[in-house]
Each structure stands twice: as C-alpha cells, then as structure tokens.
Amino acid sequence: MTNSSTAPANAPKTVCAAGSAPAQGDPRYDLAALVAARESERFSLHTKHLNEMWVRVLKTIGYDVGFTRGLGPHLWDRKGDRYLDLLSGWGVFALGRNHPAVRDALVSVLDGEFANLVQLDVSVLAGVLAEKLLAYAPWLEKVFFANSGAESVEAAIKFARAATGRPGILHCAHSFHGLTYGSLSMNGDEIFKKGFGPLLPNAREVAFDDLDALERALAGRDIAAFFVEPIQGKGVNIPQEGYLLGAQALCRKYGTLFVADEIQTGVGRTGRFFAIDHYPGVEPDMIVVAKALSGGHVPVGAVLTRKAIFDKVFDRMDRAVVHGSTFSKNDLAMAAGVATLDVLKNERVIENAAKTGDRLLASFERMAGGYELVADVRGKGLMIGIEFGPPKSFKLKAAWNLLETVNSGLFCQLISIPLFRDHKVLTQVAGHGNHTIKLLPPLTISDEDCDWIEQSFDAVIADAHKAPSAVWSLGKTLAEHAIKARMSG
C-alpha cells in the first residue's frame, strides 16, 4: 500500500462507499448507481430509519410517487411523469433545480482544491459574498454567515440582546422563524411548540399589522428586538402599506432593534431583491436571509447587520470567536451564494418573478370573481396565496361545514391533492389549519408554466363547485382518515 505522504501528486484518487471495494478502473464514486440500486427501498428505508409518520402522510394523500429527477421548475417521478413544482423546496429553488451556473461554481471549488475551513484564516469567497449581499442593503455594513435560516435567527437573537442589554424578544402572531429553540420561541403556531417547553424566556407575541398593539408591547423598553416577516409565510399575510415603516419608527422611538426576517421573502421572491424594497424608507437594523441564497445546493444563511450591533458582539480580540458556526463559511456554500446572486442579475430572474407574478395574480383574481369558494387572492411577485372560504350555496355549504367540523383547513387538501394527482402540479397548504394554498414556484418559470398553472387551478376549482363530485368524494375519504387518526391518538 502506498504511503500518502510519498504518493505522486498525479496519483488517481479513489473514493468508495464505506465497507465496499474501490471500483476497478474508475476512481469515481457512482452515486447515481447507488440511488438506482436502492430506489425500490426509498420508503421502507425512511419507515425503518427516519420519519415513519411522514411516509404514512405521503402514502395517505397519494404523494408517494418517488421523484427521481429535477431540472428547472420541473420534476420527474419513477414512471417518467413530469410535474410542475410550485413548492420549490419551501422556497429554496428560486433558480429551479440544478441550475448549470451554480453547479459549475461548485465543481470549480472542488476542482480547485481550495484550503477550505482552515479556521485560523479567513475565506475570500465569504468576503465576496458578504460584499455582494450588502450592496442590496447599503445602510448595513456587516454580515454573519450561518448554515440555515433558523441558525441565522438564533444569531440575530443573540446579537440583539448583546447590543441592547435587554432580554425581550418580540414576534408576531402567525409568524414562523424556524424550529430551533430560540426561533421556536417566536413561532406563532402552537402545534410546533407542544411538548418542547419550556422555551426561551421573555419571548412575546404581538398582533401582525397592528401598530397600536406594537407600541403597547414596546413601551416597557425591555424589548431587544422586534422580528417580523415582511410577508408572513404562514398564510401569505401582507401588511398594510404603512405598517413596516411605522413599526420601524416605533422601534427607533423605544430603543428596540428592528429585524426583517427575509428567509422566505428575500433574494428575489417577491419581485424585488428584498420584500422590504416594496416599502420605501424601510431600513431594518438586521435582515435575515437563507433558502434561495443556497442556489438549491448547499445550505447557507446570513444576518446582515449594522456595524454598531456587530461590534457589540465582537468587541475585543478575546471575543473574536464568541459566536460562530463550524461549517458556516465553507467554500461550497459561499460559492453557491455568489453564483446565485450572479445568476439573479445576469439572467434577470427577479424581473421575471415580477412579470410572471403579476400575470398569475391577475389570473387568480379573475377566478376569485367567478368562484364562490375563492375568498381572497394576495401576494407579491411569486409568493402567492389563494384563500378559500365558506360558500353561499346550500349544497356546498353543507359539504364545507362537514369538513370544517372534522378538521379546520381540510378543504385545501381537496384542491392540492387533485392538482397533484390529475394535473401534476405540486403545491402546499400555507399552514396548519389554514385555508390558503401557497405558491412558491421557481422564479424562472415560463409563460408555458403559467398556462399550466392557470388551467390546472381553474379545472380543480371548477370541480370543487360541483356537489357531488370527485373532489367531495375525496373530502369524505380525508374526513374519515382524520376521524380515525383522532380516535387512535
């Protein structure tokens, strides 16, 4: 066996799976072959070793098709059927799946054999990515990188407390900032909190889009930071025009830091780089981003912050590492972020999000005028919510009330499941017990994709207005499942 210290520089590098012999004549580890060989075990592996309950959910609602390929906004299942993805990994795939520029950037890092994560050094790529991000928020001067949105929120909580000396953290009802302990403490949905207490002390909730309630919460001058999503992901709730500017003014008045959580809304999602860009004059003390910044490949999160806040945390040389994360500035993540921002600019992706978003919103608004079950349509760019509500006609009202009695929000599954099953469109309900279907498609969707979306929604919503119909037969089945689950629980 050749000693690695004396092996020639051009010696082939063989990488193989643990416990297996190197492939003869081929130094590559063929992951495609591994996945193909184990494809038939996809769900059994997860049932045995991972989350069995999630496998049960997928099988119950017919989503166990086994996706095997993704490109742009499209997915293919094991049978070769093509789907349109309006979920985009909860907003991760802003550029669609496997964008060639991001992939090439990652290959370039690996081929370059960079000195990655030396730790007692700094990364050029991290500096470049920070520079590019701050160009979109010129009133901020510093960036802290993390591995995810939730981890970025945790950092922002620590930064706020360090900078202000205050204990209080304020968030809005119906908010979602992550599922780690600090971010979970600011979660506006109790189902995520149940069983995990006690949570972070001094975390409080205030009504969204209510400046009077916000002022009452801030008046005690013990709140370090107010965290707010410019558009709430759970429900696609959009504030009134003056809310964010007013919230910023109140935070300034009472010495509270104003933090915009742009994890889902940022990096082009709403037709602007940040959602706050729709509201002139809004300049938060911190902005938290993640999801789309990854390019869909390597997780990355970031906190953009004022220098005065940053300097309160890293205030002496012996505190230079008082907060950090082992993998946060790794070269693959930084390269993915740099490539993503370049693609957004070079391919005018944000402009496409604004254009296609306007088209889809107009189309859904026309549907709302023609279908009594469509209660509201709202959104910005390609973050769109279609809310369903109680119908007026007697037949539909009786069917709606039956579903609501069993499980609030169950009706949305009567829209999302046929969209998936019959029209190959993947969507999501905007939150637990919610009546809103949320669209978060890749920002690269085409006019042909918009045709697909509009025709599919129109067909399914039209069918939902017929009683009896296949949609309401599905509702009966789902209600029976819900009752059984409740009794077994």
N, C-alpha and C positions, 0 to 999 in steps of 0.2 A: 504494500500500500504506500502511495507516495505521500510524503510529509507535506502539508500545505505550505509550510514556510519555504520549501525548496522547489515547489512545483513551478513550471514555466508560466509566464504571465498569460500566454495564449492557450493554456490548458483548457479543455472543454469543461463546463460546469454542469454537473448532473444533479437534478433535483427530483426527488421521488417521494411518493406518499409514505407516511410512517409505516414501517413494517413490511414494505414492499421492495423488490429489487429494482435497480435502475433499468429503464428501458434500453434495450440493446440498440446502439447506433442512433439513438435520438435523445439528446440531453434535455428535451423539454418535458415538463410535467403536463400531460394532456388532460386538463380539467374537463374539457368537453366530453371526452370519452368516459371519464368518471361519472359525470352527471347523467350521460345517456345510459350507462350501465346500471345506475341506481334509480332511474326515473320511476320505475314501477313501484318503488318503495317510498315515494315522495310523502304520502300522507301517513303511512304506517311509521316511518321514522319520527315524524313530528308527534304522532299519538304516543309513541313509546318514550321518546326522549325530551320532547319540548311541550308545547301547549296543546293538550288534547282537546280542551274546550273550544279553542279556535278552530280546530279541524272539524269538530261537530257543527259549529256555526256554518262553516263553508259548505259542508255537505247538506245541511238542512235547507239552505237557501239556494243550492244549486250552483255555487261558485267554485266547485272542486274540479275545474276543467284542466288544471295543470298548465300554466303558462310556460312556454319553453323558449320564447324569443321576443325581443323588444327592439324596435327601431323607430326613432322619432316619437310621434304620438300614438303609435300602433303596437299592439301585442298579438302574438300568435299562440294558440293553445296546442296541446299534444296532437290534435286531429288536423292542425293546419288552418283552423278558422281564424280570421283576422278580427280584432277588436279595436275600438277607439277608446283610449284611456283618458277619462275626464277626472281621474283621481290623482294621477301623476305622482304616486308615492307620497300623498299628503303634501303636494306642492314641491317636492324635491326636483322633479324632472322638468324644470322650466324650459330647458333646451330640448326636451324629448330624451328618449333613451339612446345611449351610445352615440352621442354627437362626435363626429370624427376629430374635431379640433381638440376637444377635451381628452379624448382617448390618445391622440398623438402627443399631447403635452405630458401625459402620464408615462407613456412609453419613453419619451425623451428623458424624463427623470431617471427611469430605471436604466436606460442605456448609458446615461451619463455617469453612473456610479458615484453620485454625489456623496459627500460626507454628511449624511443625514443625522439629525438629532444628536449631535456631539454634546449638547447641553452646555458645556463650558465654551460656548461660542454663540454666534447669532446667525440667523438664516437670511441670506439675500432675498430669497423668494418671499419670505414673510414681510420683509421691508417693502418690497414692491407691491404686494397685495394690500398692505396697510395704506400705502400711498394712493393706490387706485381707489380704494373704498372711501378714504377721506375726501377725495375730490368731489364726491357726491354729497358731502355734508361739511362744507368748508369752515363752519363755525366750530367744528370739533377737531382735536389735534392728536389724539392718541387712540390706539387700537389694542385690545386684548383678545387673543385668539383662544378658542376652546374647541371641543370636539363635537358639540351639538348645540341646539337651541336651549335645551334645559340647562346645560352646563354654563352657557353664556348668561342665562338669567340668574343662576346661582352667583356668578361673578359680579353681576350688576347689583345684587342684593348686598354682597359684602362691600363693594365699592361705596354704595350709598351710605351704609352705616359708618364706614371708616371716615368718609368725607364730612358727614354731618354730626356724628356723635349721637345720633338719635336711634331709638330701637324700632320705631314703627314702619311697617311696610303696607302700602295701600294698593288694592286692586279693585277691579270692577266685577259686579255680578255677571255671571255667564262667561267669565274670562277663561282662557286656557293659556298657561305659560310653561307647561311641562309637568313631568311626573316624578322628579326627584324631590327631596323633602322641602327645600325652600320654595321651589316653583309649585309644588303640590299645595303648599300652604296658601298660595294665591290662586287656587283653582276654584272657579265659580260653579262647579258641578259636584254635588256631594257624593255621587256614585264613585268617583275616583278616590275620595278621601276615606270612605268607610273601611274600618279595620286597620288603618295605618296610623292612627293618632297615638300620642299627642304630636301635633305638628309644630311648626315654627311659631314661637310666641310673638305677640304683637303684630300679627298679620291680620288686617281688617279688610272688610268689603264695603264698597260703596256702589250705588246705582250707576249704571252706564248712562252717559249722555244727560247727566243731571248736575249742573254747575252748583246749584244751591246745596245739594247733598255733599258735593265735593268740598265746598267751603266749610261746611259744618265739620267734616272729618279732618280737615287740615287746621282748623282754628286752634287746636290744642298745642300746636307747634312741636309735636313729638314724632311726626312722620318723616322718616328719612327720604323716602321716595314714593312717588305715585307711578305705578306701572299701568300702561294702557295699550291695548291693540287699536291702531287707528281704524281698522275694521275688524270686528270680532269674528274669529273663525267659527265659533260655535253659533251658527245661525246666520252668518254673514250680516251682522248688525252694523249699520252705517250711522255715525252720529250726525247731528245737525251741523250745519255749516260752521257755526262759530264755536262749537264745543271744544275742540282741541286747542284753539288759540286762547279761549277762556280758561281752560284747565292749566295751560302754561302760565298765564298771568296769575292765577291763584297760587300755583306752586311758588312762583317768584315772591309773591306777597308774604307767604308764610314760611319761606326758607326751606321748602321741600324740593328735592330733585325731581325733574320731570323725565320719565323714561318711556320711550316708544318701543314697544315690542313689535318689530317688523319681521319676525321669524317667518311668518307665512305671507305677509303682505309685501315684503321687501324684494329687492332685486328684480324689479320689473313686473311683478304680478298684476298690479292694478293699472298698468299703462303708464306709469311713471316709475322712476327707479325706486323711490320710497313712496308709500301711501301718503305720508305727511306732505309730500310735494304737491298734493292737490289743494293744500291749505296754506297760502302764502303767509309767511311770518312765523310759522311753527318751527321752532328750532330746539328740540329736546336737549337735555343735558347728557343723556345717553341714548343710543339707538342699539338695539339688539337684533342681529341678523343670523341666519343659518340656512337650512333647507336648500334653496335654489343655488346658493353660493357654491355648493359642492359640485355642481355640474352633473349631479346624479351618480357620482362615482365614489368619492372619498369624503366622509363627513367632515364638515368644518362649520364652526360658529364664530361669531365675533361680537365684541362690545366696542362700539365707537363712543368715545367719551371726551369730555373737556379735560384739558391738561390739569387744571386745578384739582379735579377729582382724582385723577390718576396719581398725581403727586402726593396726595394724602395717604394713598396705599403704599406706594413705593417711595418712601420719604427719606430713607437712609440706605447706605450701601449694605448694611447688615440685614436690611429688609428687602433686598432686591428679589428674593425668591419667596416672599411671604404669601404670594398666591400664584399658582401656575397649574400646568397640566402636562404630564409627561409627553404625550403624543400631539399636543395641540398645534405646534408649528412644524409638523413633519412636512417634508418637501412634496410628497404626493398631494396632500390636502392643499397646500399653498399653490401648487401648480394648477390644481383643479379650479381653485378660485380665480387665479389670474386668467386662465383660459376662458372661464365662464364670462368674466367681465369683458374680455376682448370680443367674444362672440356676440354678446348683447349689443355692443357698439357696432362692430363691423357688419353684422347681418341685420341690423335694425330690428332686433327682436322685440324690444319694448314698444316700438311703433306698431308692430304687427299685433301685439297684445291689445293696444288701444283700439285699433281698427276692427279686429275681429270681435273684441268685446262689445263695442258699440253695436255691431251687427246683431250679435246674439241677444243682447239686452232688448233691442228693438223687436226682435222676433218673439221673444218670450212675453214682452209686454202686449203684443198683438194677441198671443194665446190667452193671456190673462183677461183680455176683453171678451173673449169668446167662450171661456170655460169657467163655470161657476166654482169648480173645486180649486182653481188657482187664485189664491188670496192676495199674493204680492210677488213682485219681481224686483230685485235690487242687486246692486253690485257696482264694481268699478273695474275696468279692464277685463281680465279673465279670472276674476273672483266673483262668481255669480251665485245668487241664491234664489230658488223658486219655492215660494212658500205655499203650502196647500192649507185650506181651511174648510170649515163645515159648509156643506152645500145647502141650498134653499129648498130644492125639490124633495118631496116626501120620501120617495124610494131611496134616493142617495143618502138622505139624512139618516134614515134608519140604519143603513149599512155602515155609515161613518160612525154613528154613535155606538154601534156594537163593537167595532174595532177599538174605539177610544176607551170603552169600558174595560176591555181586556188589557190593553197596553197603550198608553198615550204615545202618539207618534208612529204607531204601527202602519198607518196608511202609506207613509212614504216608501215602505217596502213594496207596496203594490205598484209603485212607479219604478223603483230602481231594479227590482227583480225582472220584470218583463223587458226593461231596457237592455239588461244584460243577456237574458235568455233568448229573446226574439230579435233583438236589433244589434247585439254585440257591442253595446255601449256600457262602459264601466263608470259608475257614479258612486256617490256616498251620501248618506244622510248627515246633516250638518251638526248632529249632536244627539246625545241620549234624550229620548222623549221629545224630539224636535220634529216639527212639521215641514222642515225645509230640506230640499235636495240641493247640495252644493256642487258647483262645477269648478274644478281647478285644473283645466287642461294644460298641456304644454303650451308655452307662449308662441310656439312655432306652427300652430295649426293653420291649415289652408282653408280656402273657400269651399273646397270639396268636403273637408271635415265639418265645416259649419253646416253644409247641406245635410250631411249625415245626422248631425245633432238635431237640427230643427225637424227633419222628417220623422226621426225616431221618437222624440218627445211628443210631437203632435199626434202620432199614431197611438202611443200608450195613454196619453191623457184623454184622447177621444174615447178609447175603450173603457177608461175608468168612469166615464159618464153614462155607460150603459149598465143597467142592472136588471136581470143578472147578466154576467159576462165572465170571461176567463179571469179578468182582474179580480173580481169579487169572489170567485171560487178560490183563487189564491189567498185572498184575505181570510176566508173561512179556515183554510188549512193552517195559515200562520197563527190565527187566533187559537186554534186547537193546540198547536205546539206551545204557544205562550202559556196556556192554562196548565198543560202538563208540566212544563218547566216550573211554574209557580208552585204546583202541588208537590213536586218532588223536592223542591228547595225548602 
